[in-house]
């Protein structure tokens, strides 16, 4: 029987992952899976562990936590020379957001564990984000502007509230709402220098748990869905933003959508960026979709 490494973040979901982990591992083992648990000790450790297990020869691995844990695991795998081998990843949603799995109709840990035990694989894209200091990889979304500010405030103050923390942070950040240009070009199109309240470059439909930022996104179509929100008053934003839970915000005249295989940025300074729930300050240079780069157990 092949041993399958499981990279688990016990702190995910305000510690809920750690509380539920033993039961989840027991269920997988009862289902016939030989699981070897690797617990993270802090931010960035899941990336290190992913590199280690790949170097050991593992080509199928599991991760337990939230979207941030999956993000760290991807960033351990994708800088590596993998040749023609696609990693196979099983995700146990024991953390806060777990937005990525909703595109695969896995709404809870029970469904995710059943998919892992069944071994069904589906291809999924990964997006590479080039910036002045290097490269990062994400599976869910990258966003700049108001939404990245919300992500920063959520992580700093409201993470223990789970998905509700994003809603609280949204109200807080409305007080500082503004718009500015993030010069960018989609594929070979013209340079867009218009001011925006925020931009989102989505690989999957959801963010922040159940918010449908890009309701038409497809995990495996080789393109990112680009959601652009122009200047908007505070009251208008407060009325419109809740519509993101149903994906109906796209009907607003200040909101537009498009798709692209590549995105090129012409930023002259670093900006706050949120990638799969993780916040960083980066001078973005470009995005490229890595088509069917990973197989997900779903």
Backbone as CSV, one residue per row, in Angstrom:
resi,resn,N_x,N_y,N_z,CA_x,CA_y,CA_z,C_x,C_y,C_z
1,UNK,0.850,-1.197,0.000,0.000,0.000,0.000,0.887,1.250,0.000
2,UNK,0.614,2.193,-0.910,1.396,3.425,-1.000,0.989,4.392,0.105
3,UNK,1.985,4.943,0.782,1.709,5.938,1.812,1.431,7.283,1.164
4,UNK,0.365,7.947,1.596,-0.020,9.255,1.059,0.242,10.320,2.111
5,UNK,1.100,11.297,1.827,1.348,12.362,2.798,0.161,13.309,2.904
6,UNK,-0.146,13.727,4.114,-1.196,14.704,4.395,-0.571,15.880,5.106
7,UNK,-0.577,17.038,4.448,-0.054,18.270,5.039,-1.220,18.996,5.685
8,UNK,-1.166,19.145,7.003,-2.297,19.693,7.758,-1.876,20.938,8.514
9,UNK,-2.719,21.946,8.451,-2.499,23.192,9.198,-3.439,23.205,10.401
10,UNK,-2.971,22.803,11.586,-3.861,22.732,12.754,-4.478,24.068,13.146
11,UNK,-3.832,25.179,12.758,-4.332,26.502,13.135,-5.438,27.006,12.219
12,UNK,-5.658,26.345,11.077,-6.658,26.818,10.120,-8.050,26.819,10.744
13,UNK,-8.847,27.790,10.309,-10.207,27.899,10.837,-10.243,28.236,12.312
14,UNK,-9.267,29.029,12.760,-9.231,29.391,14.174,-8.983,28.189,15.081
15,UNK,-8.259,27.185,14.564,-7.954,25.995,15.344,-8.907,24.837,15.103
16,UNK,-9.966,25.067,14.310,-10.935,23.996,14.053,-10.307,22.833,13.300
17,UNK,-9.352,23.140,12.431,-8.708,22.068,11.687,-7.992,21.111,12.635
18,UNK,-7.272,21.656,13.595,-6.576,20.814,14.557,-7.525,19.956,15.371
19,UNK,-8.680,20.516,15.700,-9.663,19.778,16.501,-10.298,18.632,15.719
20,UNK,-10.416,18.787,14.412,-11.119,17.799,13.583,-10.166,16.846,12.871
21,UNK,-8.878,17.111,12.961,-7.917,16.385,12.144,-7.853,14.896,12.474
22,UNK,-7.771,14.555,13.738,-7.618,13.146,14.105,-8.784,12.298,13.599
23,UNK,-9.996,12.833,13.722,-11.171,12.097,13.244,-11.129,11.925,11.740
24,UNK,-10.681,12.973,11.029,-10.598,12.886,9.572,-9.567,11.846,9.142
25,UNK,-8.414,11.850,9.801,-7.373,10.883,9.468,-7.854,9.463,9.753
26,UNK,-8.552,9.282,10.867,-9.073,7.958,11.208,-10.036,7.465,10.137
27,UNK,-10.878,8.353,9.638,-11.833,7.941,8.595,-11.098,7.537,7.318
28,UNK,-10.065,8.290,6.942,-9.309,7.945,5.739,-8.617,6.594,5.902
29,UNK,-8.050,6.372,7.074,-7.381,5.089,7.311,-8.376,3.939,7.337
30,UNK,-9.543,4.171,7.922,-10.586,3.141,7.914,-11.034,2.822,6.490
31,UNK,-10.922,3.826,5.604,-11.291,3.622,4.206,-10.202,2.965,3.383
32,UNK,-9.084,2.629,4.042,-8.023,1.905,3.349,-6.866,2.745,2.864
33,UNK,-6.809,4.024,3.270,-5.733,4.911,2.828,-4.651,4.973,3.910
34,UNK,-3.416,4.713,3.523,-2.290,4.791,4.445,-1.792,6.234,4.475
35,UNK,-2.238,6.991,5.464,-1.971,8.426,5.538,-0.819,8.704,6.510
36,UNK,0.098,9.529,6.056,1.203,9.991,6.908,1.020,11.491,7.135
37,UNK,0.770,11.898,8.363,0.409,13.277,8.677,1.653,14.117,8.916
38,UNK,1.684,15.287,8.272,2.734,16.285,8.483,2.032,17.562,8.947
39,UNK,2.212,17.945,10.197,1.547,19.132,10.746,2.427,20.363,10.559
40,UNK,1.808,21.447,10.110,2.559,22.689,9.943,2.774,23.366,11.289
41,UNK,3.864,24.122,11.355,4.202,24.810,12.601,4.069,26.323,12.505
42,UNK,3.743,26.841,11.338,3.609,28.287,11.193,3.466,28.658,9.730
43,UNK,3.316,29.953,9.441,3.163,30.417,8.058,4.348,29.987,7.200
44,UNK,4.045,29.492,6.013,5.077,29.078,5.073,5.551,27.646,5.233
45,UNK,5.209,27.008,6.350,5.708,25.662,6.586,5.081,24.648,5.629
46,UNK,3.827,24.849,5.241,3.190,23.930,4.297,3.933,23.928,2.957
47,UNK,4.481,25.079,2.561,5.274,25.152,1.332,6.522,24.292,1.448
48,UNK,7.200,24.396,2.583,8.399,23.582,2.812,8.062,22.098,2.809
49,UNK,6.978,21.740,3.473,6.592,20.332,3.547,6.237,19.777,2.172
50,UNK,5.554,20.576,1.347,5.199,20.125,0.002,6.459,19.837,-0.814
51,UNK,7.455,20.679,-0.695,8.715,20.439,-1.407,9.371,19.152,-0.926
52,UNK,9.323,18.937,0.383,9.970,17.754,0.951,9.292,16.463,0.500
53,UNK,7.954,16.447,0.532,7.271,15.203,0.169,7.390,14.939,-1.324
54,UNK,7.420,15.986,-2.135,7.638,15.789,-3.568,9.040,15.232,-3.815
55,UNK,10.034,15.773,-3.114,11.405,15.281,-3.257,11.533,13.825,-2.814
56,UNK,10.663,13.412,-1.899,10.701,12.029,-1.420,10.074,11.052,-2.414
57,UNK,9.447,11.579,-3.455,8.843,10.735,-4.480,7.330,10.719,-4.493
58,UNK,6.688,11.387,-3.561,5.222,11.421,-3.527,4.690,12.247,-4.691
59,UNK,3.734,11.694,-5.412,3.105,12.418,-6.512,1.614,12.644,-6.255
60,UNK,1.108,12.016,-5.208,-0.257,12.263,-4.737,-0.142,12.696,-3.287
61,UNK,-0.757,13.823,-2.951,-0.709,14.292,-1.577,-2.014,14.958,-1.206
62,UNK,-2.256,15.026,0.085,-3.450,15.639,0.633,-3.060,16.853,1.441
63,UNK,-3.985,17.804,1.538,-3.773,18.924,2.451,-5.074,19.180,3.199
64,UNK,-4.939,19.577,4.457,-6.092,19.844,5.311,-5.941,21.230,5.900
65,UNK,-6.977,22.047,5.725,-6.956,23.416,6.224,-7.937,24.249,5.438
66,UNK,-7.553,25.480,5.128,-8.385,26.361,4.323,-7.723,26.655,2.996
67,UNK,-8.228,27.676,2.296,-7.650,28.048,1.007,-6.187,28.443,1.147
68,UNK,-5.830,29.055,2.274,-4.448,29.469,2.482,-3.498,28.292,2.550
69,UNK,-3.954,27.180,3.127,-3.121,25.978,3.192,-2.896,25.412,1.793
70,UNK,-3.959,25.338,0.998,-3.818,24.876,-0.376,-2.878,25.776,-1.156
71,UNK,-2.991,27.073,-0.950,-2.114,28.048,-1.612,-0.648,27.782,-1.277
72,UNK,-0.361,27.537,-0.006,1.018,27.261,0.388,1.528,25.962,-0.238
73,UNK,0.690,24.943,-0.265,1.103,23.670,-0.864,1.410,23.854,-2.345
74,UNK,0.557,24.579,-3.071,0.815,24.827,-4.488,2.145,25.535,-4.690
75,UNK,2.464,26.472,-3.807,3.709,27.211,-3.954,4.924,26.400,-3.525
76,UNK,4.695,25.251,-2.898,5.774,24.310,-2.692,5.993,23.425,-3.900
77,UNK,4.925,23.123,-4.635,4.998,22.202,-5.757,5.417,22.865,-7.061
78,UNK,4.899,24.044,-7.351,5.013,24.533,-8.717,6.316,25.223,-9.092
79,UNK,7.144,25.657,-8.169,8.469,26.098,-8.630,9.377,24.923,-8.993
80,UNK,8.991,23.686,-8.664,9.838,22.521,-8.857,9.833,22.072,-10.317
81,UNK,10.901,21.381,-10.698,10.958,20.767,-12.016,10.181,19.457,-11.951
82,UNK,8.957,19.465,-12.458,8.093,18.296,-12.352,8.065,17.472,-13.634
83,UNK,8.797,17.938,-14.687,8.747,17.229,-15.954,7.332,17.220,-16.495
84,UNK,6.863,16.053,-16.917,5.503,15.926,-17.449,4.523,15.409,-16.404
85,UNK,4.955,15.340,-15.156,4.114,14.780,-14.095,3.223,15.873,-13.507
86,UNK,1.910,15.608,-13.473,0.977,16.534,-12.827,0.741,16.064,-11.397
87,UNK,0.926,16.940,-10.412,0.611,16.538,-9.039,-0.874,16.215,-8.899
88,UNK,-1.169,15.258,-8.049,-2.552,14.946,-7.693,-2.772,15.413,-6.262
89,UNK,-3.790,16.237,-6.062,-4.015,16.873,-4.766,-5.422,16.588,-4.261
90,UNK,-5.500,16.097,-3.047,-6.780,15.955,-2.366,-6.859,17.000,-1.269
91,UNK,-7.994,17.667,-1.156,-8.138,18.793,-0.227,-9.242,18.483,0.777
92,UNK,-8.899,18.557,2.062,-9.884,18.373,3.128,-10.245,19.745,3.679
93,UNK,-11.477,20.203,3.494,-11.870,21.563,3.895,-12.146,21.653,5.392
94,UNK,-11.088,21.823,6.156,-11.230,21.910,7.607,-10.899,23.302,8.128
95,UNK,-10.743,24.278,7.227,-10.354,25.622,7.631,-11.476,26.628,7.497
96,UNK,-11.123,27.863,7.067,-12.094,28.962,7.042,-12.834,29.066,5.721
97,UNK,-12.092,29.365,4.626,-12.758,29.690,3.375,-13.170,28.480,2.555
98,UNK,-12.172,27.692,2.144,-12.424,26.507,1.317,-13.272,26.821,0.087
99,UNK,-12.972,27.955,-0.548,-13.756,28.391,-1.703,-13.508,27.521,-2.925
100,UNK,-12.267,27.099,-3.105,-11.874,26.364,-4.301,-12.717,25.106,-4.505
101,UNK,-12.977,24.376,-3.435,-13.690,23.106,-3.553,-15.145,23.271,-3.969
102,UNK,-15.712,24.448,-3.769,-17.121,24.648,-4.127,-17.329,24.507,-5.639
103,UNK,-16.300,24.822,-6.429,-16.410,24.642,-7.869,-16.478,23.165,-8.240
104,UNK,-16.028,22.315,-7.331,-16.010,20.876,-7.573,-17.163,20.181,-6.854
105,UNK,-18.117,20.990,-6.366,-19.324,20.484,-5.698,-18.995,19.696,-4.432
106,UNK,-17.929,20.106,-3.773,-17.557,19.520,-2.488,-17.799,20.576,-1.421
107,UNK,-18.944,20.481,-0.765,-19.370,21.538,0.148,-18.887,21.341,1.580
108,UNK,-18.443,20.134,1.924,-18.031,19.896,3.307,-16.962,18.820,3.356
109,UNK,-16.441,18.576,4.569,-15.344,17.631,4.740,-15.762,16.209,4.406
110,UNK,-17.007,15.834,4.710,-17.463,14.477,4.422,-17.411,14.190,2.919
111,UNK,-17.902,15.130,2.127,-17.886,14.950,0.676,-16.455,14.908,0.153
112,UNK,-15.584,15.748,0.714,-14.195,15.774,0.266,-13.484,14.465,0.597
113,UNK,-13.732,13.925,1.792,-13.093,12.665,2.159,-13.607,11.513,1.301
114,UNK,-14.888,11.535,0.981,-15.437,10.502,0.099,-14.773,10.557,-1.277
115,UNK,-14.511,11.779,-1.785,-13.850,11.940,-3.077,-12.415,11.434,-3.026
116,UNK,-11.723,11.721,-1.924,-10.347,11.250,-1.762,-10.306,9.729,-1.768
117,UNK,-11.206,9.099,-1.034,-11.234,7.632,-0.951,-11.631,6.998,-2.286
118,UNK,-12.505,7.682,-3.035,-12.917,7.154,-4.334,-11.814,7.293,-5.376
119,UNK,-10.932,8.276,-5.186,-9.805,8.449,-6.096,-10.148,9.083,-7.428
120,UNK,-11.313,9.708,-7.537,-11.682,10.344,-8.797,-10.845,11.606,-9.011
121,UNK,-10.294,11.744,-10.210,-9.401,12.866,-10.502,-10.004,13.753,-11.588
122,UNK,-9.914,15.054,-11.381,-10.329,16.003,-12.415,-9.197,17.010,-12.615
123,UNK,-8.944,17.427,-13.851,-7.878,18.413,-14.079,-8.320,19.806,-13.660
124,UNK,-7.374,20.601,-13.220,-7.654,21.987,-12.834,-6.466,22.861,-13.221
125,UNK,-6.782,24.098,-13.545,-5.742,25.070,-13.879,-5.115,25.641,-12.616
126,UNK,-3.903,26.131,-12.763,-3.214,26.914,-11.740,-2.743,28.188,-12.425
127,UNK,-2.765,29.318,-11.725,-2.339,30.585,-12.305,-1.000,30.993,-11.704
128,UNK,-0.062,31.330,-12.582,1.245,31.828,-12.147,1.229,33.348,-12.144
129,UNK,1.614,33.943,-11.028,1.690,35.395,-10.893,3.154,35.802,-10.821
130,UNK,3.624,36.501,-11.848,4.995,37.022,-11.857,5.000,38.409,-11.240
131,UNK,5.979,38.647,-10.381,6.121,39.975,-9.773,7.594,40.330,-9.739
132,UNK,7.881,41.530,-9.307,9.247,42.038,-9.375,10.225,41.168,-8.591
133,UNK,9.740,40.488,-7.554,10.623,39.694,-6.712,10.606,38.209,-6.982
134,UNK,9.795,37.734,-7.942,9.746,36.301,-8.193,8.413,35.862,-8.753
135,UNK,7.972,34.655,-8.346,6.733,34.082,-8.843,5.934,33.475,-7.704
136,UNK,4.596,33.543,-7.844,3.684,32.881,-6.921,2.627,32.164,-7.755
137,UNK,1.967,31.190,-7.133,0.988,30.376,-7.833,-0.305,30.334,-7.021
138,UNK,-1.440,30.398,-7.727,-2.714,30.340,-7.013,-3.738,29.553,-7.807
139,UNK,-4.765,29.058,-7.094,-5.815,28.259,-7.721,-7.172,28.934,-7.658
140,UNK,-7.327,29.949,-6.817,-8.622,30.558,-6.568,-8.706,31.930,-7.248
141,UNK,-8.126,32.947,-6.642,-8.160,34.265,-7.265,-7.037,35.146,-6.761
142,UNK,-6.730,36.150,-7.559,-5.862,37.256,-7.166,-6.671,38.524,-7.331
143,UNK,-6.584,39.409,-6.346,-7.359,40.642,-6.411,-6.555,41.812,-5.875
144,UNK,-6.836,43.007,-6.425,-6.186,44.235,-5.974,-7.264,45.295,-5.768
145,UNK,-6.956,46.272,-4.926,-7.909,47.335,-4.639,-8.712,47.044,-3.388
146,UNK,-9.968,47.431,-3.420,-10.840,47.312,-2.252,-10.876,45.899,-1.686
147,UNK,-10.984,44.899,-2.546,-11.118,43.525,-2.073,-9.850,43.021,-1.397
148,UNK,-8.679,43.445,-1.868,-7.446,43.040,-1.188,-7.335,43.734,0.161
149,UNK,-7.845,44.973,0.247,-7.882,45.654,1.548,-8.802,44.915,2.515
150,UNK,-9.927,44.416,1.996,-10.833,43.621,2.833,-10.133,42.355,3.323
151,UNK,-9.401,41.706,2.428,-8.667,40.509,2.819,-7.634,40.798,3.898
152,UNK,-6.936,41.920,3.755,-5.942,42.300,4.754,-6.599,42.539,6.116
153,UNK,-7.716,43.263,6.122,-8.414,43.550,7.377,-8.992,42.281,7.994
154,UNK,-9.510,41.389,7.131,-10.030,40.112,7.630,-8.938,39.324,8.340
155,UNK,-7.799,39.174,7.678,-6.715,38.380,8.258,-6.184,38.988,9.546
156,UNK,-6.192,40.309,9.608,-5.603,40.975,10.779,-6.534,40.982,11.980
157,UNK,-7.842,41.144,11.733,-8.758,41.357,12.854,-9.885,40.327,12.980
158,UNK,-10.345,39.758,11.855,-11.600,39.008,11.887,-11.479,37.552,11.446
159,UNK,-10.288,37.025,11.318,-10.096,35.649,10.863,-10.860,34.636,11.727
160,UNK,-10.889,34.800,13.068,-11.612,33.810,13.883,-13.107,33.719,13.596
161,UNK,-13.677,34.723,12.907,-15.108,34.697,12.617,-15.447,33.808,11.423
162,UNK,-14.422,33.246,10.774,-14.681,32.418,9.612,-15.166,33.257,8.442
163,UNK,-16.074,32.681,7.631,-16.564,33.374,6.437,-17.242,34.694,6.782
164,UNK,-17.859,34.795,7.958,-18.515,36.048,8.360,-17.520,37.180,8.520
165,UNK,-16.260,36.834,8.766,-15.241,37.864,8.935,-15.047,38.710,7.693
166,UNK,-15.232,38.110,6.501,-15.099,38.863,5.261,-16.188,39.938,5.166
167,UNK,-17.400,39.591,5.586,-18.502,40.551,5.531,-18.253,41.717,6.479
168,UNK,-17.762,41.421,7.684,-17.474,42.482,8.654,-16.376,43.392,8.122
169,UNK,-15.318,42.797,7.572,-14.203,43.588,7.044,-14.645,44.460,5.872
170,UNK,-15.602,43.980,5.089,-16.119,44.766,3.970,-16.719,46.077,4.460
171,UNK,-17.520,45.993,5.505,-18.141,47.200,6.058,-17.071,48.153,6.578
172,UNK,-16.048,47.615,7.222,-14.963,48.452,7.755,-14.240,49.190,6.639
173,UNK,-13.936,48.481,5.545,-13.135,49.082,4.476,-13.919,50.059,3.602
174,UNK,-15.228,50.012,3.641,-16.032,50.956,2.865,-15.697,52.397,3.255
175,UNK,-15.359,52.614,4.514,-15.038,53.964,4.978,-13.839,54.552,4.253
176,UNK,-12.960,53.672,3.721,-11.754,54.149,3.027,-11.838,53.909,1.525
177,UNK,-13.036,53.738,1.014,-13.234,53.382,-0.382,-12.711,54.467,-1.322
178,UNK,-12.037,54.028,-2.361,-11.558,54.929,-3.404,-11.367,54.150,-4.687
179,UNK,-10.832,54.794,-5.697,-10.547,54.132,-6.973,-9.244,54.681,-7.521
180,UNK,-8.477,53.811,-8.171,-7.229,54.245,-8.785,-6.889,53.288,-9.920
181,UNK,-6.014,53.719,-10.821,-5.670,52.838,-11.942,-4.713,51.718,-11.533
182,UNK,-4.890,50.564,-12.128,-3.956,49.436,-12.032,-3.645,49.039,-13.478
183,UNK,-2.782,49.781,-14.161,-2.594,49.574,-15.609,-2.330,48.106,-15.951
184,UNK,-3.146,47.565,-16.869,-3.028,46.157,-17.222,-3.544,45.930,-18.635
185,UNK,-3.100,44.822,-19.212,-3.493,44.436,-20.559,-3.903,42.975,-20.530
186,UNK,-5.048,42.650,-21.117,-5.513,41.271,-21.224,-5.055,40.690,-22.558
187,UNK,-4.262,39.610,-22.498,-3.687,39.009,-23.703,-2.995,40.100,-24.529
188,UNK,-3.375,40.260,-25.792,-2.726,41.268,-26.650,-3.597,42.515,-26.811
189,UNK,-4.526,42.717,-25.884,-5.428,43.864,-25.970,-4.755,45.168,-25.587
190,UNK,-5.524,46.265,-25.588,-4.973,47.574,-25.249,-4.696,47.700,-23.750
191,UNK,-3.802,48.603,-23.399,-3.494,48.874,-22.004,-4.668,49.613,-21.367
192,UNK,-5.173,49.090,-20.269,-6.306,49.683,-19.550,-5.754,50.497,-18.385
193,UNK,-5.918,51.808,-18.451,-5.417,52.698,-17.395,-6.549,53.370,-16.617
194,UNK,-7.769,52.880,-16.771,-8.920,53.472,-16.076,-8.814,53.209,-14.572
195,UNK,-9.418,54.090,-13.763,-9.433,53.836,-12.310,-10.481,52.786,-11.952
196,UNK,-10.141,51.959,-10.976,-11.060,50.911,-10.527,-11.087,50.857,-9.008
197,UNK,-12.275,50.526,-8.479,-12.368,50.257,-7.042,-11.638,48.963,-6.721
198,UNK,-11.808,47.955,-7.598,-11.005,46.743,-7.458,-11.039,45.929,-8.744
199,UNK,-10.048,45.064,-8.856,-9.945,44.104,-9.946,-9.776,42.719,-9.350
200,UNK,-10.395,41.723,-9.976,-10.231,40.342,-9.544,-9.891,39.483,-10.753
201,UNK,-8.908,38.612,-10.585,-8.489,37.694,-11.635,-8.724,36.283,-11.090
202,UNK,-9.865,35.709,-11.461,-10.380,34.513,-10.798,-10.202,33.261,-11.638
203,UNK,-9.688,32.213,-11.005,-9.638,30.891,-11.602,-10.885,30.098,-11.231
204,UNK,-11.415,30.349,-10.041,-12.616,29.654,-9.570,-13.726,30.667,-9.311
205,UNK,-14.927,30.164,-9.099,-16.089,31.037,-8.944,-16.076,31.812,-7.633
206,UNK,-15.697,31.143,-6.544,-15.955,31.681,-5.212,-14.710,32.236,-4.523
207,UNK,-14.961,33.078,-3.547,-13.939,33.565,-2.636,-14.610,33.825,-1.294
208,UNK,-13.815,33.851,-0.241,-14.371,34.143,1.078,-15.459,33.176,1.485
209,UNK,-15.326,31.923,1.071,-16.351,30.937,1.385,-17.359,30.837,0.265
210,UNK,-18.445,31.610,0.334,-19.548,31.465,-0.623,-19.754,32.678,-1.517
211,UNK,-18.856,33.672,-1.475,-18.990,34.822,-2.368,-18.657,34.409,-3.801
212,UNK,-19.583,34.597,-4.734,-19.364,34.224,-6.128,-18.781,35.411,-6.897
213,UNK,-17.508,35.647,-6.667,-16.842,36.768,-7.328,-16.934,36.639,-8.845
214,UNK,-16.676,35.431,-9.360,-16.691,35.206,-10.811,-17.630,34.040,-11.102
215,UNK,-18.928,34.287,-11.169,-19.903,33.190,-11.248,-19.793,32.341,-12.503
216,UNK,-19.105,32.834,-13.544,-18.981,32.072,-14.783,-17.620,31.394,-14.926
217,UNK,-16.783,31.479,-13.905,-15.432,30.930,-14.006,-15.463,29.411,-14.129
218,UNK,-14.444,28.888,-14.815,-14.299,27.445,-15.026,-12.871,27.078,-14.643
219,UNK,-12.725,26.156,-13.700,-11.407,25.778,-13.189,-10.491,25.182,-14.249
220,UNK,-11.042,24.732,-15.358,-10.242,23.957,-16.305,-10.303,24.493,-17.735
221,UNK,-10.654,25.779,-17.915,-10.821,26.302,-19.275,-9.588,27.025,-19.810
222,UNK,-8.512,27.082,-19.019,-7.289,27.722,-19.476,-7.321,29.237,-19.462
223,UNK,-8.288,29.838,-18.741,-8.415,31.290,-18.720,-8.795,31.760,-17.312
224,UNK,-8.424,33.000,-16.994,-8.909,33.627,-15.775,-10.102,34.506,-16.132
225,UNK,-11.047,34.593,-15.212,-12.162,35.523,-15.356,-11.776,36.831,-14.683
226,UNK,-11.834,37.906,-15.446,-11.411,39.217,-14.959,-12.648,40.038,-14.622
227,UNK,-12.794,40.373,-13.352,-13.920,41.193,-12.889,-13.377,42.571,-12.555
228,UNK,-13.918,43.597,-13.220,-13.447,44.973,-13.033,-14.596,45.827,-12.503
229,UNK,-14.345,46.459,-11.373,-15.369,47.296,-10.740,-14.865,48.735,-10.738
230,UNK,-15.586,49.596,-11.468,-15.187,50.984,-11.593,-15.516,51.804,-10.354
231,UNK,-15.221,53.104,-10.389,-15.498,53.972,-9.244,-16.957,53.869,-8.817
232,UNK,-17.153,53.784,-7.513,-18.496,53.567,-6.978,-18.588,54.262,-5.626
233,UNK,-19.731,54.904,-5.357,-19.949,55.536,-4.069,-20.096,54.513,-2.960
234,UNK,-19.883,54.963,-1.731,-19.934,54.042,-0.592,-21.301,53.381,-0.450
235,UNK,-22.352,54.171,-0.560,-23.694,53.612,-0.413,-23.993,52.623,-1.535
236,UNK,-23.580,52.966,-2.756,-23.807,52.081,-3.890,-23.054,50.766,-3.699
237,UNK,-21.819,50.848,-3.193,-21.050,49.635,-2.967,-21.691,48.766,-1.889
238,UNK,-22.163,49.403,-0.810,-22.807,48.635,0.258,-24.066,47.926,-0.245
239,UNK,-24.759,48.560,-1.190,-25.950,47.928,-1.761,-25.570,46.806,-2.728
240,UNK,-24.466,47.004,-3.439,-24.094,46.068,-4.499,-23.301,44.885,-3.988
241,UNK,-22.416,45.118,-3.012,-21.493,44.062,-2.615,-22.191,42.797,-2.122
242,UNK,-23.295,42.896,-1.371,-23.962,41.652,-0.946,-24.438,40.781,-2.105
243,UNK,-24.611,41.381,-3.285,-25.064,40.608,-4.439,-24.005,39.618,-4.915
244,UNK,-22.784,39.779,-4.415,-21.704,38.871,-4.797,-21.993,37.448,-4.327
245,UNK,-22.817,37.313,-3.273,-23.128,35.969,-2.772,-23.960,35.173,-3.776
246,UNK,-24.694,35.878,-4.643,-25.474,35.216,-5.689,-24.838,35.372,-7.061
247,UNK,-23.786,36.159,-7.148,-23.153,36.404,-8.436,-23.876,37.412,-9.300
248,UNK,-24.854,38.124,-8.733,-25.643,39.069,-9.523,-25.029,40.463,-9.571
249,UNK,-23.887,40.654,-8.920,-23.202,41.957,-8.966,-22.744,42.302,-10.380
250,UNK,-22.624,41.290,-11.248,-22.179,41.555,-12.608,-23.182,42.395,-13.403
251,UNK,-24.416,42.492,-12.915,-25.431,43.277,-13.617,-25.259,44.782,-13.392
252,UNK,-24.437,45.173,-12.423,-24.248,46.591,-12.141,-23.492,47.251,-13.298
253,UNK,-23.897,48.457,-13.701,-23.249,49.113,-14.844,-21.770,49.428,-14.629
254,UNK,-21.324,49.500,-13.386,-19.905,49.770,-13.094,-19.066,48.491,-13.054
255,UNK,-19.703,47.350,-13.235,-18.993,46.076,-13.161,-18.917,45.475,-14.560
256,UNK,-17.724,45.046,-14.948,-17.558,44.383,-16.240,-16.765,43.101,-16.045
257,UNK,-16.906,42.190,-16.989,-16.181,40.926,-16.903,-15.597,40.578,-18.261
258,UNK,-14.501,39.842,-18.217,-13.821,39.378,-19.428,-13.021,38.144,-19.045
259,UNK,-12.421,37.490,-20.026,-11.532,36.366,-19.733,-10.220,36.570,-20.477
260,UNK,-9.160,35.924,-19.960,-7.849,36.058,-20.592,-6.991,34.854,-20.233
261,UNK,-6.070,34.529,-21.125,-5.071,33.502,-20.832,-3.873,34.120,-20.122
262,UNK,-3.539,35.352,-20.508,-2.448,36.079,-19.857,-2.902,37.487,-19.519
263,UNK,-2.290,38.053,-18.488,-2.519,39.443,-18.089,-1.147,40.076,-17.882
264,UNK,-0.966,41.273,-18.431,0.296,41.992,-18.276,0.020,43.275,-17.502
265,UNK,0.847,43.551,-16.493,0.683,44.751,-15.668,1.783,45.752,-15.973
266,UNK,1.439,47.040,-15.843,2.406,48.133,-16.017,2.398,49.004,-14.761
267,UNK,2.539,48.357,-13.614,2.520,49.077,-12.341,3.868,49.739,-12.097
268,UNK,3.840,50.931,-11.518,5.093,51.627,-11.216,5.446,51.577,-9.738
269,UNK,4.647,50.850,-8.942,4.904,50.746,-7.501,4.205,49.505,-6.973
270,UNK,4.617,49.005,-5.826,3.940,47.843,-5.238,2.499,48.172,-4.852
271,UNK,1.656,47.157,-4.868,0.263,47.290,-4.431,-0.055,46.129,-3.482
272,UNK,-1.098,46.319,-2.676,-1.571,45.237,-1.819,-2.340,44.244,-2.673
273,UNK,-1.958,42.995,-2.571,-2.523,41.927,-3.389,-3.037,40.825,-2.470
274,UNK,-4.202,40.280,-2.765,-4.685,39.099,-2.055,-4.713,37.929,-3.030
275,UNK,-4.032,36.838,-2.648,-4.014,35.613,-3.434,-4.561,34.494,-2.563
276,UNK,-5.693,33.962,-2.943,-6.302,32.840,-2.219,-6.377,33.095,-0.717
277,UNK,-6.720,34.331,-0.347,-6.884,34.675,1.057,-5.623,35.158,1.736
278,UNK,-4.462,35.020,1.075,-3.202,35.473,1.643,-2.858,36.848,1.072
279,UNK,-2.391,37.766,1.915,-2.152,39.144,1.507,-0.657,39.408,1.420
280,UNK,-0.245,40.089,0.339,1.157,40.441,0.146,1.226,41.798,-0.533
281,UNK,2.386,42.433,-0.464,2.637,43.683,-1.170,3.601,43.382,-2.310
282,UNK,3.129,43.545,-3.551,3.894,43.104,-4.719,3.820,44.134,-5.839
283,UNK,4.866,44.184,-6.647,4.811,44.894,-7.918,4.545,43.850,-8.993
284,UNK,3.287,43.680,-9.327,2.882,42.639,-10.278,3.412,42.939,-11.681
285,UNK,3.831,41.880,-12.382,4.281,42.001,-13.765,3.369,41.252,-14.729
286,UNK,2.804,40.132,-14.302,1.932,39.405,-15.214,1.335,38.164,-14.590
287,UNK,0.285,37.658,-15.242,-0.361,36.404,-14.874,-0.397,35.507,-16.102
288,UNK,-0.273,34.202,-15.882,-0.435,33.235,-16.958,-1.108,31.995,-16.407
289,UNK,-2.112,31.519,-17.126,-2.822,30.305,-16.720,-2.024,29.082,-17.161
290,UNK,-1.734,28.192,-16.214,-1.104,26.907,-16.497,-2.219,25.884,-16.641
291,UNK,-2.547,25.565,-17.872,-3.736,24.777,-18.180,-3.581,23.332,-17.701
292,UNK,-4.576,22.871,-16.925,-4.598,21.494,-16.412,-3.285,21.125,-15.717
293,UNK,-2.782,22.037,-14.892,-1.486,21.840,-14.248,-1.537,20.861,-13.081
294,UNK,-2.720,20.644,-12.529,-2.854,19.780,-11.362,-4.105,18.921,-11.525
295,UNK,-4.095,17.744,-10.914,-5.294,16.930,-10.844,-5.802,16.967,-9.407
296,UNK,-7.102,17.167,-9.257,-7.714,17.290,-7.935,-8.622,16.093,-7.727
297,UNK,-8.554,15.524,-6.521,-9.446,14.419,-6.164,-10.814,14.997,-5.836
298,UNK,-11.776,14.729,-6.698,-13.093,15.364,-6.550,-14.165,14.491,-7.160
